[in-house]
Amino acid sequence: MLQAKSFLSRLVEAVEQGQEREIVIARNGCFAAKLVPIDTALSGKRIGVAKGLFVMPDSIDAHNNAVARLFMVGVQP
């Protein structure tokens, strides 16, 4: 864990550039986390249980900034 903290930016860069497929981080000899590229982490078959049951309006993202401000995530007005 200490090494991962010290070299986090290098580890992320190695994963981003494809030098490493994944990096496993351990704490006290036990696996604690896995660093993988974002597209790998989000891949996989989706269940799609609501597919075709409703129509998503084009304006679904219209209020994202206002909602984000409610959660204080640093979105600019």
PDB file as gemmi writes it, atoms N, CA and C in Angstrom:
CRYST1    1.000    1.000    1.000  90.00  90.00  90.00 P 1                      
ATOM      1  N   MET A   1       0.829  -1.183   0.000  1.00  0.00           N  
ATOM      2  CA  MET A   1       0.000   0.000   0.000  1.00  0.00           C  
ATOM      3  C   MET A   1       0.879   1.255   0.000  1.00  0.00           C  
ATOM      4  N   LEU A   2       1.929   1.232   0.796  1.00  0.00           N  
ATOM      5  CA  LEU A   2       2.810   2.391   0.872  1.00  0.00           C  
ATOM      6  C   LEU A   2       3.463   2.672  -0.483  1.00  0.00           C  
ATOM      7  N   GLN A   3       3.907   1.625  -1.170  1.00  0.00           N  
ATOM      8  CA  GLN A   3       4.498   1.808  -2.496  1.00  0.00           C  
ATOM      9  C   GLN A   3       3.469   2.351  -3.479  1.00  0.00           C  
ATOM     10  N   ALA A   4       2.248   1.863  -3.416  1.00  0.00           N  
ATOM     11  CA  ALA A   4       1.198   2.339  -4.317  1.00  0.00           C  
ATOM     12  C   ALA A   4       0.932   3.820  -4.081  1.00  0.00           C  
ATOM     13  N   LYS A   5       0.923   4.252  -2.831  1.00  0.00           N  
ATOM     14  CA  LYS A   5       0.721   5.669  -2.527  1.00  0.00           C  
ATOM     15  C   LYS A   5       1.854   6.506  -3.107  1.00  0.00           C  
ATOM     16  N   SER A   6       3.069   6.025  -2.951  1.00  0.00           N  
ATOM     17  CA  SER A   6       4.235   6.771  -3.410  1.00  0.00           C  
ATOM     18  C   SER A   6       4.319   6.864  -4.927  1.00  0.00           C  
ATOM     19  N   PHE A   7       3.841   5.838  -5.623  1.00  0.00           N  
ATOM     20  CA  PHE A   7       3.991   5.762  -7.071  1.00  0.00           C  
ATOM     21  C   PHE A   7       2.665   5.736  -7.815  1.00  0.00           C  
ATOM     22  N   LEU A   8       1.595   6.247  -7.201  1.00  0.00           N  
ATOM     23  CA  LEU A   8       0.271   6.134  -7.805  1.00  0.00           C  
ATOM     24  C   LEU A   8       0.213   6.718  -9.207  1.00  0.00           C  
ATOM     25  N   SER A   9       0.768   7.900  -9.413  1.00  0.00           N  
ATOM     26  CA  SER A   9       0.693   8.505 -10.747  1.00  0.00           C  
ATOM     27  C   SER A   9       1.416   7.642 -11.774  1.00  0.00           C  
ATOM     28  N   ARG A  10       2.534   7.035 -11.413  1.00  0.00           N  
ATOM     29  CA  ARG A  10       3.250   6.144 -12.337  1.00  0.00           C  
ATOM     30  C   ARG A  10       2.454   4.870 -12.613  1.00  0.00           C  
ATOM     31  N   LEU A  11       1.815   4.343 -11.593  1.00  0.00           N  
ATOM     32  CA  LEU A  11       1.009   3.135 -11.769  1.00  0.00           C  
ATOM     33  C   LEU A  11      -0.170   3.403 -12.697  1.00  0.00           C  
ATOM     34  N   VAL A  12      -0.851   4.524 -12.490  1.00  0.00           N  
ATOM     35  CA  VAL A  12      -1.983   4.889 -13.347  1.00  0.00           C  
ATOM     36  C   VAL A  12      -1.497   5.075 -14.774  1.00  0.00           C  
ATOM     37  N   GLU A  13      -0.381   5.735 -14.957  1.00  0.00           N  
ATOM     38  CA  GLU A  13       0.163   5.950 -16.295  1.00  0.00           C  
ATOM     39  C   GLU A  13       0.491   4.622 -16.980  1.00  0.00           C  
ATOM     40  N   ALA A  14       1.061   3.680 -16.251  1.00  0.00           N  
ATOM     41  CA  ALA A  14       1.386   2.373 -16.819  1.00  0.00           C  
ATOM     42  C   ALA A  14       0.133   1.648 -17.294  1.00  0.00           C  
ATOM     43  N   VAL A  15      -0.945   1.756 -16.539  1.00  0.00           N  
ATOM     44  CA  VAL A  15      -2.206   1.123 -16.932  1.00  0.00           C  
ATOM     45  C   VAL A  15      -2.815   1.853 -18.128  1.00  0.00           C  
ATOM     46  N   GLU A  16      -2.792   3.188 -18.097  1.00  0.00           N  
ATOM     47  CA  GLU A  16      -3.347   3.982 -19.194  1.00  0.00           C  
ATOM     48  C   GLU A  16      -2.639   3.687 -20.512  1.00  0.00           C  
ATOM     49  N   GLN A  17      -1.327   3.543 -20.470  1.00  0.00           N  
ATOM     50  CA  GLN A  17      -0.541   3.339 -21.685  1.00  0.00           C  
ATOM     51  C   GLN A  17      -0.488   1.881 -22.120  1.00  0.00           C  
ATOM     52  N   GLY A  18      -1.124   1.012 -21.364  1.00  0.00           N  
ATOM     53  CA  GLY A  18      -1.157  -0.397 -21.736  1.00  0.00           C  
ATOM     54  C   GLY A  18       0.097  -1.168 -21.367  1.00  0.00           C  
ATOM     55  N   GLN A  19       0.995  -0.558 -20.608  1.00  0.00           N  
ATOM     56  CA  GLN A  19       2.199  -1.260 -20.171  1.00  0.00           C  
ATOM     57  C   GLN A  19       1.844  -2.365 -19.173  1.00  0.00           C  
ATOM     58  N   GLU A  20       0.793  -2.129 -18.428  1.00  0.00           N  
ATOM     59  CA  GLU A  20       0.276  -3.122 -17.476  1.00  0.00           C  
ATOM     60  C   GLU A  20      -1.216  -3.284 -17.730  1.00  0.00           C  
ATOM     61  N   ARG A  21      -1.693  -4.523 -17.753  1.00  0.00           N  
ATOM     62  CA  ARG A  21      -3.125  -4.778 -17.945  1.00  0.00           C  
ATOM     63  C   ARG A  21      -3.900  -4.476 -16.667  1.00  0.00           C  
ATOM     64  N   GLU A  22      -3.286  -4.784 -15.538  1.00  0.00           N  
ATOM     65  CA  GLU A  22      -3.886  -4.494 -14.240  1.00  0.00           C  
ATOM     66  C   GLU A  22      -2.786  -4.468 -13.188  1.00  0.00           C  
ATOM     67  N   ILE A  23      -3.037  -3.754 -12.108  1.00  0.00           N  
ATOM     68  CA  ILE A  23      -2.104  -3.702 -10.987  1.00  0.00           C  
ATOM     69  C   ILE A  23      -2.902  -4.007  -9.728  1.00  0.00           C  
ATOM     70  N   VAL A  24      -2.467  -5.022  -9.005  1.00  0.00           N  
ATOM     71  CA  VAL A  24      -3.140  -5.410  -7.768  1.00  0.00           C  
ATOM     72  C   VAL A  24      -2.388  -4.774  -6.604  1.00  0.00           C  
ATOM     73  N   ILE A  25      -3.120  -4.134  -5.721  1.00  0.00           N  
ATOM     74  CA  ILE A  25      -2.543  -3.460  -4.561  1.00  0.00           C  
ATOM     75  C   ILE A  25      -2.901  -4.270  -3.315  1.00  0.00           C  
ATOM     76  N   ALA A  26      -1.888  -4.510  -2.494  1.00  0.00           N  
ATOM     77  CA  ALA A  26      -2.095  -5.306  -1.280  1.00  0.00           C  
ATOM     78  C   ALA A  26      -1.817  -4.463  -0.040  1.00  0.00           C  
ATOM     79  N   ARG A  27      -2.488  -4.842   1.033  1.00  0.00           N  
ATOM     80  CA  ARG A  27      -2.243  -4.231   2.342  1.00  0.00           C  
ATOM     81  C   ARG A  27      -1.954  -5.380   3.315  1.00  0.00           C  
ATOM     82  N   ASN A  28      -0.808  -5.300   3.955  1.00  0.00           N  
ATOM     83  CA  ASN A  28      -0.393  -6.341   4.907  1.00  0.00           C  
ATOM     84  C   ASN A  28      -0.445  -7.738   4.295  1.00  0.00           C  
ATOM     85  N   GLY A  29      -0.050  -7.841   3.028  1.00  0.00           N  
ATOM     86  CA  GLY A  29       0.006  -9.136   2.351  1.00  0.00           C  
ATOM     87  C   GLY A  29      -1.316  -9.648   1.826  1.00  0.00           C  
ATOM     88  N   CYS A  30      -2.389  -8.888   1.974  1.00  0.00           N  
ATOM     89  CA  CYS A  30      -3.707  -9.302   1.478  1.00  0.00           C  
ATOM     90  C   CYS A  30      -4.145  -8.373   0.357  1.00  0.00           C  
ATOM     91  N   PHE A  31      -4.644  -8.937  -0.729  1.00  0.00           N  
ATOM     92  CA  PHE A  31      -5.116  -8.124  -1.844  1.00  0.00           C  
ATOM     93  C   PHE A  31      -6.224  -7.185  -1.382  1.00  0.00           C  
ATOM     94  N   ALA A  32      -6.094  -5.895  -1.751  1.00  0.00           N  
ATOM     95  CA  ALA A  32      -7.060  -4.900  -1.305  1.00  0.00           C  
ATOM     96  C   ALA A  32      -7.782  -4.216  -2.463  1.00  0.00           C  
ATOM     97  N   ALA A  33      -7.093  -4.026  -3.591  1.00  0.00           N  
ATOM     98  CA  ALA A  33      -7.687  -3.299  -4.714  1.00  0.00           C  
ATOM     99  C   ALA A  33      -6.992  -3.695  -6.005  1.00  0.00           C  
ATOM    100  N   LYS A  34      -7.679  -3.402  -7.117  1.00  0.00           N  
ATOM    101  CA  LYS A  34      -7.117  -3.667  -8.427  1.00  0.00           C  
ATOM    102  C   LYS A  34      -7.232  -2.402  -9.261  1.00  0.00           C  
ATOM    103  N   LEU A  35      -6.139  -1.994  -9.885  1.00  0.00           N  
ATOM    104  CA  LEU A  35      -6.106  -0.827 -10.755  1.00  0.00           C  
ATOM    105  C   LEU A  35      -6.172  -1.328 -12.188  1.00  0.00           C  
ATOM    106  N   VAL A  36      -7.244  -0.970 -12.892  1.00  0.00           N  
ATOM    107  CA  VAL A  36      -7.440  -1.405 -14.282  1.00  0.00           C  
ATOM    108  C   VAL A  36      -7.869  -0.212 -15.125  1.00  0.00           C  
ATOM    109  N   PRO A  37      -7.679  -0.268 -16.442  1.00  0.00           N  
ATOM    110  CA  PRO A  37      -8.163   0.823 -17.288  1.00  0.00           C  
ATOM    111  C   PRO A  37      -9.679   0.939 -17.167  1.00  0.00           C  
ATOM    112  N   ILE A  38     -10.184   2.146 -17.279  1.00  0.00           N  
ATOM    113  CA  ILE A  38     -11.619   2.386 -17.090  1.00  0.00           C  
ATOM    114  C   ILE A  38     -12.470   1.589 -18.077  1.00  0.00           C  
ATOM    115  N   ASP A  39     -12.054   1.465 -19.326  1.00  0.00           N  
ATOM    116  CA  ASP A  39     -12.871   0.719 -20.278  1.00  0.00           C  
ATOM    117  C   ASP A  39     -12.927  -0.759 -19.919  1.00  0.00           C  
ATOM    118  N   THR A  40     -11.876  -1.300 -19.282  1.00  0.00           N  
ATOM    119  CA  THR A  40     -11.892  -2.683 -18.822  1.00  0.00           C  
ATOM    120  C   THR A  40     -12.846  -2.836 -17.643  1.00  0.00           C  
ATOM    121  N   ALA A  41     -12.818  -1.867 -16.735  1.00  0.00           N  
ATOM    122  CA  ALA A  41     -13.650  -1.952 -15.535  1.00  0.00           C  
ATOM    123  C   ALA A  41     -15.135  -1.877 -15.868  1.00  0.00           C  
ATOM    124  N   LEU A  42     -15.482  -1.170 -16.948  1.00  0.00           N  
ATOM    125  CA  LEU A  42     -16.889  -1.013 -17.290  1.00  0.00           C  
ATOM    126  C   LEU A  42     -17.386  -2.026 -18.301  1.00  0.00           C  
ATOM    127  N   SER A  43     -16.495  -2.852 -18.822  1.00  0.00           N  
ATOM    128  CA  SER A  43     -16.927  -3.800 -19.837  1.00  0.00           C  
ATOM    129  C   SER A  43     -17.665  -4.969 -19.196  1.00  0.00           C  
ATOM    130  N   GLY A  44     -18.306  -5.725 -20.021  1.00  0.00           N  
ATOM    131  CA  GLY A  44     -19.030  -6.879 -19.538  1.00  0.00           C  
ATOM    132  C   GLY A  44     -20.475  -6.827 -19.986  1.00  0.00           C  
ATOM    133  N   LYS A  45     -21.112  -7.954 -19.924  1.00  0.00           N  
ATOM    134  CA  LYS A  45     -22.493  -8.039 -20.362  1.00  0.00           C  
ATOM    135  C   LYS A  45     -23.407  -7.338 -19.369  1.00  0.00           C  
ATOM    136  N   ARG A  46     -24.290  -6.513 -19.894  1.00  0.00           N  
ATOM    137  CA  ARG A  46     -25.285  -5.854 -19.052  1.00  0.00           C  
ATOM    138  C   ARG A  46     -26.563  -6.677 -19.045  1.00  0.00           C  
ATOM    139  N   ILE A  47     -27.273  -6.595 -17.962  1.00  0.00           N  
ATOM    140  CA  ILE A  47     -28.485  -7.393 -17.823  1.00  0.00           C  
ATOM    141  C   ILE A  47     -29.606  -6.848 -18.695  1.00  0.00           C  
ATOM    142  N   GLY A  48     -29.849  -5.553 -18.673  1.00  0.00           N  
ATOM    143  CA  GLY A  48     -30.864  -4.947 -19.522  1.00  0.00           C  
ATOM    144  C   GLY A  48     -32.288  -5.333 -19.162  1.00  0.00           C  
ATOM    145  N   VAL A  49     -32.613  -5.412 -17.889  1.00  0.00           N  
ATOM    146  CA  VAL A  49     -33.937  -5.865 -17.473  1.00  0.00           C  
ATOM    147  C   VAL A  49     -35.055  -4.896 -17.856  1.00  0.00           C  
ATOM    148  N   ALA A  50     -34.730  -3.607 -18.064  1.00  0.00           N  
ATOM    149  CA  ALA A  50     -35.763  -2.625 -18.407  1.00  0.00           C  
ATOM    150  C   ALA A  50     -35.729  -2.245 -19.889  1.00  0.00           C  
ATOM    151  N   LYS A  51     -34.928  -2.940 -20.673  1.00  0.00           N  
ATOM    152  CA  LYS A  51     -34.789  -2.610 -22.082  1.00  0.00           C  
ATOM    153  C   LYS A  51     -36.150  -2.633 -22.778  1.00  0.00           C  
ATOM    154  N   GLY A  52     -36.460  -1.494 -23.430  1.00  0.00           N  
ATOM    155  CA  GLY A  52     -37.705  -1.385 -24.181  1.00  0.00           C  
ATOM    156  C   GLY A  52     -38.929  -1.035 -23.354  1.00  0.00           C  
ATOM    157  N   LEU A  53     -38.778  -0.874 -22.033  1.00  0.00           N  
ATOM    158  CA  LEU A  53     -39.932  -0.599 -21.188  1.00  0.00           C  
ATOM    159  C   LEU A  53     -40.226   0.890 -21.029  1.00  0.00           C  
ATOM    160  N   PHE A  54     -39.277   1.746 -21.372  1.00  0.00           N  
ATOM    161  CA  PHE A  54     -39.510   3.179 -21.281  1.00  0.00           C  
ATOM    162  C   PHE A  54     -38.628   3.897 -22.291  1.00  0.00           C  
ATOM    163  N   VAL A  55     -38.966   5.149 -22.545  1.00  0.00           N  
ATOM    164  CA  VAL A  55     -38.216   5.976 -23.483  1.00  0.00           C  
ATOM    165  C   VAL A  55     -37.462   7.032 -22.695  1.00  0.00           C  
ATOM    166  N   MET A  56     -36.166   7.152 -22.963  1.00  0.00           N  
ATOM    167  CA  MET A  56     -35.334   8.141 -22.295  1.00  0.00           C  
ATOM    168  C   MET A  56     -35.488   9.476 -23.011  1.00  0.00           C  
ATOM    169  N   PRO A  57     -35.913  10.533 -22.306  1.00  0.00           N  
ATOM    170  CA  PRO A  57     -36.073  11.833 -22.961  1.00  0.00           C  
ATOM    171  C   PRO A  57     -34.715  12.428 -23.345  1.00  0.00           C  
ATOM    172  N   ASP A  58     -34.688  13.221 -24.409  1.00  0.00           N  
ATOM    173  CA  ASP A  58     -33.452  13.868 -24.854  1.00  0.00           C  
ATOM    174  C   ASP A  58     -32.905  14.819 -23.795  1.00  0.00           C  
ATOM    175  N   SER A  59     -33.760  15.330 -22.933  1.00  0.00           N  
ATOM    176  CA  SER A  59     -33.347  16.308 -21.919  1.00  0.00           C  
ATOM    177  C   SER A  59     -32.886  15.661 -20.618  1.00  0.00           C  
ATOM    178  N   ILE A  60     -32.578  14.377 -20.615  1.00  0.00           N  
ATOM    179  CA  ILE A  60     -32.248  13.668 -19.384  1.00  0.00           C  
ATOM    180  C   ILE A  60     -31.057  14.290 -18.648  1.00  0.00           C  
ATOM    181  N   ASP A  61     -30.112  14.866 -19.382  1.00  0.00           N  
ATOM    182  CA  ASP A  61     -28.925  15.454 -18.762  1.00  0.00           C  
ATOM    183  C   ASP A  61     -29.020  16.960 -18.566  1.00  0.00           C  
ATOM    184  N   ALA A  62     -30.169  17.536 -18.779  1.00  0.00           N  
ATOM    185  CA  ALA A  62     -30.327  18.989 -18.748  1.00  0.00           C  
ATOM    186  C   ALA A  62     -29.970  19.609 -17.395  1.00  0.00           C  
ATOM    187  N   HIS A  63     -30.181  18.901 -16.311  1.00  0.00           N  
ATOM    188  CA  HIS A  63     -29.979  19.478 -14.977  1.00  0.00           C  
ATOM    189  C   HIS A  63     -28.783  18.857 -14.245  1.00  0.00           C  
ATOM    190  N   ASN A  64     -27.860  18.240 -14.973  1.00  0.00           N  
ATOM    191  CA  ASN A  64     -26.719  17.575 -14.325  1.00  0.00           C  
ATOM    192  C   ASN A  64     -25.909  18.516 -13.444  1.00  0.00           C  
ATOM    193  N   ASN A  65     -25.601  19.714 -13.921  1.00  0.00           N  
ATOM    194  CA  ASN A  65     -24.795  20.641 -13.127  1.00  0.00           C  
ATOM    195  C   ASN A  65     -25.514  21.057 -11.846  1.00  0.00           C  
ATOM    196  N   ALA A  66     -26.814  21.302 -11.936  1.00  0.00           N  
ATOM    197  CA  ALA A  66     -27.575  21.693 -10.756  1.00  0.00           C  
ATOM    198  C   ALA A  66     -27.593  20.558  -9.723  1.00  0.00           C  
ATOM    199  N   VAL A  67     -27.780  19.345 -10.181  1.00  0.00           N  
ATOM    200  CA  VAL A  67     -27.789  18.195  -9.276  1.00  0.00           C  
ATOM    201  C   VAL A  67     -26.402  17.989  -8.678  1.00  0.00           C  
ATOM    202  N   ALA A  68     -25.362  18.108  -9.492  1.00  0.00           N  
ATOM    203  CA  ALA A  68     -23.992  17.948  -8.994  1.00  0.00           C  
ATOM    204  C   ALA A  68     -23.683  18.978  -7.918  1.00  0.00           C  
ATOM    205  N   ARG A  69     -24.129  20.215  -8.101  1.00  0.00           N  
ATOM    206  CA  ARG A  69     -23.897  21.249  -7.088  1.00  0.00           C  
ATOM    207  C   ARG A  69     -24.562  20.876  -5.771  1.00  0.00           C  
ATOM    208  N   LEU A  70     -25.706  20.216  -5.808  1.00  0.00           N  
ATOM    209  CA  LEU A  70     -26.367  19.773  -4.593  1.00  0.00           C  
ATOM    210  C   LEU A  70     -25.507  18.793  -3.805  1.00  0.00           C  
ATOM    211  N   PHE A  71     -24.678  18.031  -4.533  1.00  0.00           N  
ATOM    212  CA  PHE A  71     -23.787  17.071  -3.886  1.00  0.00           C  
ATOM    213  C   PHE A  71     -22.395  17.629  -3.662  1.00  0.00           C  
ATOM    214  N   MET A  72     -22.216  18.924  -3.961  1.00  0.00           N  
ATOM    215  CA  MET A  72     -20.963  19.641  -3.761  1.00  0.00           C  
ATOM    216  C   MET A  72     -19.770  18.918  -4.380  1.00  0.00           C  
ATOM    217  N   VAL A  73     -19.863  18.589  -5.658  1.00  0.00           N  
ATOM    218  CA  VAL A  73     -18.758  17.900  -6.330  1.00  0.00           C  
ATOM    219  C   VAL A  73     -17.865  18.854  -7.096  1.00  0.00           C  
ATOM    220  N   GLY A  74     -18.000  20.160  -6.858  1.00  0.00           N  
ATOM    221  CA  GLY A  74     -17.099  21.123  -7.466  1.00  0.00           C  
ATOM    222  C   GLY A  74     -17.453  21.533  -8.881  1.00  0.00           C  
ATOM    223  N   VAL A  75     -18.695  21.365  -9.292  1.00  0.00           N  
ATOM    224  CA  VAL A  75     -19.107  21.772 -10.620  1.00  0.00           C  
ATOM    225  C   VAL A  75     -19.306  23.275 -10.642  1.00  0.00           C  
ATOM    226  N   GLN A  76     -18.758  23.923 -11.631  1.00  0.00           N  
ATOM    227  CA  GLN A  76     -18.875  25.376 -11.768  1.00  0.00           C  
ATOM    228  C   GLN A  76     -20.265  25.759 -12.286  1.00  0.00           C  
ATOM    229  N   PRO A  77     -20.804  26.894 -11.840  1.00  0.00           N  
ATOM    230  CA  PRO A  77     -22.137  27.326 -12.304  1.00  0.00           C  
ATOM    231  C   PRO A  77     -22.124  27.700 -13.771  1.00  0.00           C  
TER     232      PRO A  77                                                      
END                                                                             
